[in-house]
Amino acid sequence: MPNTGEKPGKGQYTCDNCGQVIVLDDDTDTMPPCPKCNGTKFH
């Protein structure tokens, strides 16, 4: 379960709080806070 500020790698991550999907296109991308609810935990 990646958190904001980590670099979990390419893929789709779902916010644990609201379900918003974040897509990271590169292995070096840093996980942002959720743009919908500002959540910081994803799966």
mmCIF entry with sequence, helices, sheets and N, C-alpha, C, O atoms, coordinates in Angstrom:
data_MODEL
# 
_entry.id   MODEL 
# 
_entity.id                         1 
_entity.type                       polymer 
_entity.pdbx_number_of_molecules   1 
# 
_entity_poly.entity_id                      1 
_entity_poly.type                           'polypeptide(L)' 
_entity_poly.nstd_linkage                   no 
_entity_poly.nstd_monomer                   no 
_entity_poly.pdbx_seq_one_letter_code       MPNTGEKPGKGQYTCDNCGQVIVLDDDTDTMPPCPKCNGTKFH 
_entity_poly.pdbx_seq_one_letter_code_can   MPNTGEKPGKGQYTCDNCGQVIVLDDDTDTMPPCPKCNGTKFH 
_entity_poly.pdbx_strand_id                 A 
# 
loop_
_entity_poly_seq.entity_id 
_entity_poly_seq.num 
_entity_poly_seq.mon_id 
_entity_poly_seq.hetero 
1 1  MET n 
1 2  PRO n 
1 3  ASN n 
1 4  THR n 
1 5  GLY n 
1 6  GLU n 
1 7  LYS n 
1 8  PRO n 
1 9  GLY n 
1 10 LYS n 
1 11 GLY n 
1 12 GLN n 
1 13 TYR n 
1 14 THR n 
1 15 CYS n 
1 16 ASP n 
1 17 ASN n 
1 18 CYS n 
1 19 GLY n 
1 20 GLN n 
1 21 VAL n 
1 22 ILE n 
1 23 VAL n 
1 24 LEU n 
1 25 ASP n 
1 26 ASP n 
1 27 ASP n 
1 28 THR n 
1 29 ASP n 
1 30 THR n 
1 31 MET n 
1 32 PRO n 
1 33 PRO n 
1 34 CYS n 
1 35 PRO n 
1 36 LYS n 
1 37 CYS n 
1 38 ASN n 
1 39 GLY n 
1 40 THR n 
1 41 LYS n 
1 42 PHE n 
1 43 HIS n 
# 
_struct_asym.id          A 
_struct_asym.entity_id   1 
# 
_struct_sheet.id               AA1 
_struct_sheet.type             ? 
_struct_sheet.number_strands   2 
_struct_sheet.details          ? 
# 
_struct_sheet_order.sheet_id     AA1 
_struct_sheet_order.range_id_1   1 
_struct_sheet_order.range_id_2   2 
_struct_sheet_order.offset       ? 
_struct_sheet_order.sense        anti-parallel 
# 
loop_
_struct_sheet_range.sheet_id 
_struct_sheet_range.id 
_struct_sheet_range.beg_label_comp_id 
_struct_sheet_range.beg_label_asym_id 
_struct_sheet_range.beg_label_seq_id 
_struct_sheet_range.pdbx_beg_PDB_ins_code 
_struct_sheet_range.end_label_comp_id 
_struct_sheet_range.end_label_asym_id 
_struct_sheet_range.end_label_seq_id 
_struct_sheet_range.pdbx_end_PDB_ins_code 
_struct_sheet_range.beg_auth_comp_id 
_struct_sheet_range.beg_auth_asym_id 
_struct_sheet_range.beg_auth_seq_id 
_struct_sheet_range.end_auth_comp_id 
_struct_sheet_range.end_auth_asym_id 
_struct_sheet_range.end_auth_seq_id 
AA1 1 GLY A 11 ? THR A 14 ? GLY A 11 THR A 14 
AA1 2 VAL A 21 ? LEU A 24 ? VAL A 21 LEU A 24 
# 
loop_
_atom_site.group_PDB 
_atom_site.id 
_atom_site.type_symbol 
_atom_site.label_atom_id 
_atom_site.label_alt_id 
_atom_site.label_comp_id 
_atom_site.label_asym_id 
_atom_site.label_entity_id 
_atom_site.label_seq_id 
_atom_site.pdbx_PDB_ins_code 
_atom_site.Cartn_x 
_atom_site.Cartn_y 
_atom_site.Cartn_z 
_atom_site.occupancy 
_atom_site.B_iso_or_equiv 
_atom_site.pdbx_formal_charge 
_atom_site.auth_seq_id 
_atom_site.auth_comp_id 
_atom_site.auth_asym_id 
_atom_site.auth_atom_id 
_atom_site.pdbx_PDB_model_num 
ATOM 1   N N  . MET A 1 1  ? 0.836   -1.183 0.000   1.00 0.00 ? 1  MET A N  1 
ATOM 2   C CA . MET A 1 1  ? 0.000   0.000  0.000   1.00 0.00 ? 1  MET A CA 1 
ATOM 3   C C  . MET A 1 1  ? 0.884   1.251  0.000   1.00 0.00 ? 1  MET A C  1 
ATOM 4   O O  . MET A 1 1  ? 1.445   1.623  1.030   1.00 0.00 ? 1  MET A O  1 
ATOM 5   N N  . PRO A 1 2  ? 1.000   1.887  -1.153  1.00 0.00 ? 2  PRO A N  1 
ATOM 6   C CA . PRO A 1 2  ? 1.836   3.088  -1.223  1.00 0.00 ? 2  PRO A CA 1 
ATOM 7   C C  . PRO A 1 2  ? 1.171   4.298  -0.569  1.00 0.00 ? 2  PRO A C  1 
ATOM 8   O O  . PRO A 1 2  ? -0.053  4.396  -0.485  1.00 0.00 ? 2  PRO A O  1 
ATOM 9   N N  . ASN A 1 3  ? 2.009   5.199  -0.117  1.00 0.00 ? 3  ASN A N  1 
ATOM 10  C CA . ASN A 1 3  ? 1.557   6.445  0.484   1.00 0.00 ? 3  ASN A CA 1 
ATOM 11  C C  . ASN A 1 3  ? 2.064   7.617  -0.345  1.00 0.00 ? 3  ASN A C  1 
ATOM 12  O O  . ASN A 1 3  ? 2.990   7.461  -1.141  1.00 0.00 ? 3  ASN A O  1 
ATOM 13  N N  . THR A 1 4  ? 1.469   8.779  -0.164  1.00 0.00 ? 4  THR A N  1 
ATOM 14  C CA . THR A 1 4  ? 1.915   9.996  -0.834  1.00 0.00 ? 4  THR A CA 1 
ATOM 15  C C  . THR A 1 4  ? 3.404   10.206 -0.560  1.00 0.00 ? 4  THR A C  1 
ATOM 16  O O  . THR A 1 4  ? 3.871   10.049 0.568   1.00 0.00 ? 4  THR A O  1 
ATOM 17  N N  . GLY A 1 5  ? 4.139   10.564 -1.619  1.00 0.00 ? 5  GLY A N  1 
ATOM 18  C CA . GLY A 1 5  ? 5.570   10.832 -1.512  1.00 0.00 ? 5  GLY A CA 1 
ATOM 19  C C  . GLY A 1 5  ? 6.432   9.635  -1.871  1.00 0.00 ? 5  GLY A C  1 
ATOM 20  O O  . GLY A 1 5  ? 7.635   9.792  -2.082  1.00 0.00 ? 5  GLY A O  1 
ATOM 21  N N  . GLU A 1 6  ? 5.851   8.440  -1.945  1.00 0.00 ? 6  GLU A N  1 
ATOM 22  C CA . GLU A 1 6  ? 6.606   7.250  -2.315  1.00 0.00 ? 6  GLU A CA 1 
ATOM 23  C C  . GLU A 1 6  ? 6.619   7.086  -3.832  1.00 0.00 ? 6  GLU A C  1 
ATOM 24  O O  . GLU A 1 6  ? 5.844   7.723  -4.547  1.00 0.00 ? 6  GLU A O  1 
ATOM 25  N N  . LYS A 1 7  ? 7.517   6.217  -4.311  1.00 0.00 ? 7  LYS A N  1 
ATOM 26  C CA . LYS A 1 7  ? 7.608   5.915  -5.739  1.00 0.00 ? 7  LYS A CA 1 
ATOM 27  C C  . LYS A 1 7  ? 7.294   4.437  -5.930  1.00 0.00 ? 7  LYS A C  1 
ATOM 28  O O  . LYS A 1 7  ? 8.206   3.614  -6.002  1.00 0.00 ? 7  LYS A O  1 
ATOM 29  N N  . PRO A 1 8  ? 5.994   4.091  -6.013  1.00 0.00 ? 8  PRO A N  1 
ATOM 30  C CA . PRO A 1 8  ? 5.601   2.680  -6.061  1.00 0.00 ? 8  PRO A CA 1 
ATOM 31  C C  . PRO A 1 8  ? 5.765   2.015  -7.423  1.00 0.00 ? 8  PRO A C  1 
ATOM 32  O O  . PRO A 1 8  ? 5.602   0.799  -7.531  1.00 0.00 ? 8  PRO A O  1 
ATOM 33  N N  . GLY A 1 9  ? 6.083   2.782  -8.463  1.00 0.00 ? 9  GLY A N  1 
ATOM 34  C CA . GLY A 1 9  ? 6.222   2.220  -9.803  1.00 0.00 ? 9  GLY A CA 1 
ATOM 35  C C  . GLY A 1 9  ? 4.988   2.469  -10.653 1.00 0.00 ? 9  GLY A C  1 
ATOM 36  O O  . GLY A 1 9  ? 3.969   2.973  -10.180 1.00 0.00 ? 9  GLY A O  1 
ATOM 37  N N  . LYS A 1 10 ? 5.110   2.096  -11.935 1.00 0.00 ? 10 LYS A N  1 
ATOM 38  C CA . LYS A 1 10 ? 4.005   2.302  -12.866 1.00 0.00 ? 10 LYS A CA 1 
ATOM 39  C C  . LYS A 1 10 ? 2.777   1.516  -12.439 1.00 0.00 ? 10 LYS A C  1 
ATOM 40  O O  . LYS A 1 10 ? 2.887   0.425  -11.880 1.00 0.00 ? 10 LYS A O  1 
ATOM 41  N N  . GLY A 1 11 ? 1.603   2.085  -12.708 1.00 0.00 ? 11 GLY A N  1 
ATOM 42  C CA . GLY A 1 11 ? 0.377   1.358  -12.424 1.00 0.00 ? 11 GLY A CA 1 
ATOM 43  C C  . GLY A 1 11 ? -0.763  2.258  -12.015 1.00 0.00 ? 11 GLY A C  1 
ATOM 44  O O  . GLY A 1 11 ? -0.637  3.482  -11.986 1.00 0.00 ? 11 GLY A O  1 
ATOM 45  N N  . GLN A 1 12 ? -1.892  1.621  -11.696 1.00 0.00 ? 12 GLN A N  1 
ATOM 46  C CA . GLN A 1 12 ? -3.073  2.332  -11.220 1.00 0.00 ? 12 GLN A CA 1 
ATOM 47  C C  . GLN A 1 12 ? -3.202  2.090  -9.729  1.00 0.00 ? 12 GLN A C  1 
ATOM 48  O O  . GLN A 1 12 ? -3.074  0.959  -9.260  1.00 0.00 ? 12 GLN A O  1 
ATOM 49  N N  . TYR A 1 13 ? -3.454  3.151  -8.992  1.00 0.00 ? 13 TYR A N  1 
ATOM 50  C CA . TYR A 1 13 ? -3.592  3.082  -7.538  1.00 0.00 ? 13 TYR A CA 1 
ATOM 51  C C  . TYR A 1 13 ? -4.908  3.741  -7.151  1.00 0.00 ? 13 TYR A C  1 
ATOM 52  O O  . TYR A 1 13 ? -5.279  4.779  -7.697  1.00 0.00 ? 13 TYR A O  1 
ATOM 53  N N  . THR A 1 14 ? -5.603  3.132  -6.208  1.00 0.00 ? 14 THR A N  1 
ATOM 54  C CA . THR A 1 14 ? -6.914  3.615  -5.783  1.00 0.00 ? 14 THR A CA 1 
ATOM 55  C C  . THR A 1 14 ? -6.812  4.207  -4.383  1.00 0.00 ? 14 THR A C  1 
ATOM 56  O O  . THR A 1 14 ? -6.247  3.590  -3.479  1.00 0.00 ? 14 THR A O  1 
ATOM 57  N N  . CYS A 1 15 ? -7.359  5.401  -4.211  1.00 0.00 ? 15 CYS A N  1 
ATOM 58  C CA . CYS A 1 15 ? -7.361  6.068  -2.914  1.00 0.00 ? 15 CYS A CA 1 
ATOM 59  C C  . CYS A 1 15 ? -8.200  5.250  -1.924  1.00 0.00 ? 15 CYS A C  1 
ATOM 60  O O  . CYS A 1 15 ? -9.340  4.892  -2.219  1.00 0.00 ? 15 CYS A O  1 
ATOM 61  N N  . ASP A 1 16 ? -7.633  4.959  -0.754  1.00 0.00 ? 16 ASP A N  1 
ATOM 62  C CA . ASP A 1 16 ? -8.349  4.205  0.274   1.00 0.00 ? 16 ASP A CA 1 
ATOM 63  C C  . ASP A 1 16 ? -9.529  4.988  0.836   1.00 0.00 ? 16 ASP A C  1 
ATOM 64  O O  . ASP A 1 16 ? -10.488 4.396  1.330   1.00 0.00 ? 16 ASP A O  1 
ATOM 65  N N  . ASN A 1 17 ? -9.464  6.312  0.763   1.00 0.00 ? 17 ASN A N  1 
ATOM 66  C CA . ASN A 1 17 ? -10.503 7.142  1.363   1.00 0.00 ? 17 ASN A CA 1 
ATOM 67  C C  . ASN A 1 17 ? -11.726 7.313  0.451   1.00 0.00 ? 17 ASN A C  1 
ATOM 68  O O  . ASN A 1 17 ? -12.861 7.141  0.897   1.00 0.00 ? 17 ASN A O  1 
ATOM 69  N N  . CYS A 1 18 ? -11.493 7.655  -0.837  1.00 0.00 ? 18 CYS A N  1 
ATOM 70  C CA . CYS A 1 18 ? -12.635 7.994  -1.702  1.00 0.00 ? 18 CYS A CA 1 
ATOM 71  C C  . CYS A 1 18 ? -12.757 7.134  -2.952  1.00 0.00 ? 18 CYS A C  1 
ATOM 72  O O  . CYS A 1 18 ? -13.777 7.195  -3.640  1.00 0.00 ? 18 CYS A O  1 
ATOM 73  N N  . GLY A 1 19 ? -11.734 6.332  -3.263  1.00 0.00 ? 19 GLY A N  1 
ATOM 74  C CA . GLY A 1 19 ? -11.813 5.466  -4.428  1.00 0.00 ? 19 GLY A CA 1 
ATOM 75  C C  . GLY A 1 19 ? -11.312 6.079  -5.724  1.00 0.00 ? 19 GLY A C  1 
ATOM 76  O O  . GLY A 1 19 ? -11.370 5.433  -6.770  1.00 0.00 ? 19 GLY A O  1 
ATOM 77  N N  . GLN A 1 20 ? -10.822 7.309  -5.679  1.00 0.00 ? 20 GLN A N  1 
ATOM 78  C CA . GLN A 1 20 ? -10.264 7.959  -6.870  1.00 0.00 ? 20 GLN A CA 1 
ATOM 79  C C  . GLN A 1 20 ? -9.067  7.154  -7.370  1.00 0.00 ? 20 GLN A C  1 
ATOM 80  O O  . GLN A 1 20 ? -8.229  6.724  -6.577  1.00 0.00 ? 20 GLN A O  1 
ATOM 81  N N  . VAL A 1 21 ? -8.988  6.949  -8.687  1.00 0.00 ? 21 VAL A N  1 
ATOM 82  C CA . VAL A 1 21 ? -7.875  6.195  -9.267  1.00 0.00 ? 21 VAL A CA 1 
ATOM 83  C C  . VAL A 1 21 ? -6.796  7.159  -9.741  1.00 0.00 ? 21 VAL A C  1 
ATOM 84  O O  . VAL A 1 21 ? -7.076  8.130  -10.445 1.00 0.00 ? 21 VAL A O  1 
ATOM 85  N N  . ILE A 1 22 ? -5.560  6.875  -9.345  1.00 0.00 ? 22 ILE A N  1 
ATOM 86  C CA . ILE A 1 22 ? -4.391  7.642  -9.769  1.00 0.00 ? 22 ILE A CA 1 
ATOM 87  C C  . ILE A 1 22 ? -3.584  6.737  -10.687 1.00 0.00 ? 22 ILE A C  1 
ATOM 88  O O  . ILE A 1 22 ? -3.346  5.577  -10.351 1.00 0.00 ? 22 ILE A O  1 
ATOM 89  N N  . VAL A 1 23 ? -3.154  7.247  -11.848 1.00 0.00 ? 23 VAL A N  1 
ATOM 90  C CA . VAL A 1 23 ? -2.340  6.465  -12.767 1.00 0.00 ? 23 VAL A CA 1 
ATOM 91  C C  . VAL A 1 23 ? -0.938  7.061  -12.791 1.00 0.00 ? 23 VAL A C  1 
ATOM 92  O O  . VAL A 1 23 ? -0.764  8.247  -13.069 1.00 0.00 ? 23 VAL A O  1 
ATOM 93  N N  . LEU A 1 24 ? 0.057   6.231  -12.500 1.00 0.00 ? 24 LEU A N  1 
ATOM 94  C CA . LEU A 1 24 ? 1.450   6.644  -12.611 1.00 0.00 ? 24 LEU A CA 1 
ATOM 95  C C  . LEU A 1 24 ? 2.011   6.015  -13.881 1.00 0.00 ? 24 LEU A C  1 
ATOM 96  O O  . LEU A 1 24 ? 1.937   4.800  -14.061 1.00 0.00 ? 24 LEU A O  1 
ATOM 97  N N  . ASP A 1 25 ? 2.573   6.844  -14.760 1.00 0.00 ? 25 ASP A N  1 
ATOM 98  C CA . ASP A 1 25 ? 3.036   6.393  -16.075 1.00 0.00 ? 25 ASP A CA 1 
ATOM 99  C C  . ASP A 1 25 ? 4.502   5.977  -16.098 1.00 0.00 ? 25 ASP A C  1 
ATOM 100 O O  . ASP A 1 25 ? 4.955   5.385  -17.077 1.00 0.00 ? 25 ASP A O  1 
ATOM 101 N N  . ASP A 1 26 ? 5.249   6.274  -15.039 1.00 0.00 ? 26 ASP A N  1 
ATOM 102 C CA . ASP A 1 26 ? 6.678   6.006  -15.038 1.00 0.00 ? 26 ASP A CA 1 
ATOM 103 C C  . ASP A 1 26 ? 7.110   5.485  -13.682 1.00 0.00 ? 26 ASP A C  1 
ATOM 104 O O  . ASP A 1 26 ? 6.529   5.846  -12.659 1.00 0.00 ? 26 ASP A O  1 
ATOM 105 N N  . ASP A 1 27 ? 8.130   4.634  -13.668 1.00 0.00 ? 27 ASP A N  1 
ATOM 106 C CA . ASP A 1 27 ? 8.629   4.074  -12.410 1.00 0.00 ? 27 ASP A CA 1 
ATOM 107 C C  . ASP A 1 27 ? 9.219   5.130  -11.485 1.00 0.00 ? 27 ASP A C  1 
ATOM 108 O O  . ASP A 1 27 ? 9.367   4.885  -10.288 1.00 0.00 ? 27 ASP A O  1 
ATOM 109 N N  . THR A 1 28 ? 9.558   6.303  -12.022 1.00 0.00 ? 28 THR A N  1 
ATOM 110 C CA . THR A 1 28 ? 10.153  7.353  -11.197 1.00 0.00 ? 28 THR A CA 1 
ATOM 111 C C  . THR A 1 28 ? 9.128   8.371  -10.703 1.00 0.00 ? 28 THR A C  1 
ATOM 112 O O  . THR A 1 28 ? 9.478   9.291  -9.963  1.00 0.00 ? 28 THR A O  1 
ATOM 113 N N  . ASP A 1 29 ? 7.848   8.215  -11.110 1.00 0.00 ? 29 ASP A N  1 
ATOM 114 C CA . ASP A 1 29 ? 6.796   9.140  -10.652 1.00 0.00 ? 29 ASP A CA 1 
ATOM 115 C C  . ASP A 1 29 ? 6.571   8.993  -9.151  1.00 0.00 ? 29 ASP A C  1 
ATOM 116 O O  . ASP A 1 29 ? 6.583   7.888  -8.609  1.00 0.00 ? 29 ASP A O  1 
ATOM 117 N N  . THR A 1 30 ? 6.366   10.127 -8.494  1.00 0.00 ? 30 THR A N  1 
ATOM 118 C CA . THR A 1 30 ? 6.084   10.145 -7.057  1.00 0.00 ? 30 THR A CA 1 
ATOM 119 C C  . THR A 1 30 ? 4.576   10.186 -6.852  1.00 0.00 ? 30 THR A C  1 
ATOM 120 O O  . THR A 1 30 ? 3.869   10.935 -7.525  1.00 0.00 ? 30 THR A O  1 
ATOM 121 N N  . MET A 1 31 ? 4.090   9.374  -5.917  1.00 0.00 ? 31 MET A N  1 
ATOM 122 C CA . MET A 1 31 ? 2.654   9.330  -5.620  1.00 0.00 ? 31 MET A CA 1 
ATOM 123 C C  . MET A 1 31 ? 2.201   10.678 -5.054  1.00 0.00 ? 31 MET A C  1 
ATOM 124 O O  . MET A 1 31 ? 2.705   11.121 -4.022  1.00 0.00 ? 31 MET A O  1 
ATOM 125 N N  . PRO A 1 32 ? 1.246   11.329 -5.734  1.00 0.00 ? 32 PRO A N  1 
ATOM 126 C CA . PRO A 1 32 ? 0.742   12.610 -5.230  1.00 0.00 ? 32 PRO A CA 1 
ATOM 127 C C  . PRO A 1 32 ? -0.360  12.367 -4.210  1.00 0.00 ? 32 PRO A C  1 
ATOM 128 O O  . PRO A 1 32 ? -0.841  11.242 -4.075  1.00 0.00 ? 32 PRO A O  1 
ATOM 129 N N  . PRO A 1 33 ? -0.771  13.420 -3.482  1.00 0.00 ? 33 PRO A N  1 
ATOM 130 C CA . PRO A 1 33 ? -1.983  13.272 -2.679  1.00 0.00 ? 33 PRO A CA 1 
ATOM 131 C C  . PRO A 1 33 ? -3.170  13.118 -3.620  1.00 0.00 ? 33 PRO A C  1 
ATOM 132 O O  . PRO A 1 33 ? -3.107  13.554 -4.770  1.00 0.00 ? 33 PRO A O  1 
ATOM 133 N N  . CYS A 1 34 ? -4.229  12.515 -3.157  1.00 0.00 ? 34 CYS A N  1 
ATOM 134 C CA . CYS A 1 34 ? -5.415  12.322 -3.984  1.00 0.00 ? 34 CYS A CA 1 
ATOM 135 C C  . CYS A 1 34 ? -5.961  13.686 -4.419  1.00 0.00 ? 34 CYS A C  1 
ATOM 136 O O  . CYS A 1 34 ? -6.169  14.564 -3.581  1.00 0.00 ? 34 CYS A O  1 
ATOM 137 N N  . PRO A 1 35 ? -6.196  13.872 -5.740  1.00 0.00 ? 35 PRO A N  1 
ATOM 138 C CA . PRO A 1 35 ? -6.704  15.169 -6.203  1.00 0.00 ? 35 PRO A CA 1 
ATOM 139 C C  . PRO A 1 35 ? -8.154  15.427 -5.799  1.00 0.00 ? 35 PRO A C  1 
ATOM 140 O O  . PRO A 1 35 ? -8.608  16.571 -5.823  1.00 0.00 ? 35 PRO A O  1 
ATOM 141 N N  . LYS A 1 36 ? -8.878  14.383 -5.430  1.00 0.00 ? 36 LYS A N  1 
ATOM 142 C CA . LYS A 1 36 ? -10.296 14.540 -5.073  1.00 0.00 ? 36 LYS A CA 1 
ATOM 143 C C  . LYS A 1 36 ? -10.491 14.840 -3.588  1.00 0.00 ? 36 LYS A C  1 
ATOM 144 O O  . LYS A 1 36 ? -11.256 15.734 -3.229  1.00 0.00 ? 36 LYS A O  1 
ATOM 145 N N  . CYS A 1 37 ? -9.786  14.080 -2.713  1.00 0.00 ? 37 CYS A N  1 
ATOM 146 C CA . CYS A 1 37 ? -10.031 14.241 -1.270  1.00 0.00 ? 37 CYS A CA 1 
ATOM 147 C C  . CYS A 1 37 ? -8.768  14.563 -0.472  1.00 0.00 ? 37 CYS A C  1 
ATOM 148 O O  . CYS A 1 37 ? -8.828  14.739 0.745   1.00 0.00 ? 37 CYS A O  1 
ATOM 149 N N  . ASN A 1 38 ? -7.622  14.640 -1.157  1.00 0.00 ? 38 ASN A N  1 
ATOM 150 C CA . ASN A 1 38 ? -6.336  14.925 -0.510  1.00 0.00 ? 38 ASN A CA 1 
ATOM 151 C C  . ASN A 1 38 ? -5.867  13.763 0.363   1.00 0.00 ? 38 ASN A C  1 
ATOM 152 O O  . ASN A 1 38 ? -5.033  13.951 1.249   1.00 0.00 ? 38 ASN A O  1 
ATOM 153 N N  . GLY A 1 39 ? -6.402  12.554 0.116   1.00 0.00 ? 39 GLY A N  1 
ATOM 154 C CA . GLY A 1 39 ? -5.986  11.363 0.855   1.00 0.00 ? 39 GLY A CA 1 
ATOM 155 C C  . GLY A 1 39 ? -4.538  10.996 0.550   1.00 0.00 ? 39 GLY A C  1 
ATOM 156 O O  . GLY A 1 39 ? -3.989  11.406 -0.473  1.00 0.00 ? 39 GLY A O  1 
ATOM 157 N N  . THR A 1 40 ? -3.929  10.230 1.434   1.00 0.00 ? 40 THR A N  1 
ATOM 158 C CA . THR A 1 40 ? -2.509  9.910  1.272   1.00 0.00 ? 40 THR A CA 1 
ATOM 159 C C  . THR A 1 40 ? -2.223  8.416  1.239   1.00 0.00 ? 40 THR A C  1 
ATOM 160 O O  . THR A 1 40 ? -1.062  8.023  1.115   1.00 0.00 ? 40 THR A O  1 
ATOM 161 N N  . LYS A 1 41 ? -3.246  7.568  1.347   1.00 0.00 ? 41 LYS A N  1 
ATOM 162 C CA . LYS A 1 41 ? -3.045  6.112  1.344   1.00 0.00 ? 41 LYS A CA 1 
ATOM 163 C C  . LYS A 1 41 ? -3.759  5.490  0.156   1.00 0.00 ? 41 LYS A C  1 
ATOM 164 O O  . LYS A 1 41 ? -4.917  5.802  -0.122  1.00 0.00 ? 41 LYS A O  1 
ATOM 165 N N  . PHE A 1 42 ? -3.056  4.607  -0.540  1.00 0.00 ? 42 PHE A N  1 
ATOM 166 C CA . PHE A 1 42 ? -3.580  4.017  -1.771  1.00 0.00 ? 42 PHE A CA 1 
ATOM 167 C C  . PHE A 1 42 ? -3.359  2.504  -1.772  1.00 0.00 ? 42 PHE A C  1 
ATOM 168 O O  . PHE A 1 42 ? -2.535  1.984  -1.020  1.00 0.00 ? 42 PHE A O  1 
ATOM 169 N N  . HIS A 1 43 ? -4.101  1.815  -2.620  1.00 0.00 ? 43 HIS A N  1 
ATOM 170 C CA . HIS A 1 43 ? -3.872  0.378  -2.823  1.00 0.00 ? 43 HIS A CA 1 
ATOM 171 C C  . HIS A 1 43 ? -4.000  0.053  -4.298  1.00 0.00 ? 43 HIS A C  1 
ATOM 172 O O  . HIS A 1 43 ? -3.845  -1.103 -4.691  1.00 0.00 ? 43 HIS A O  1 
# 
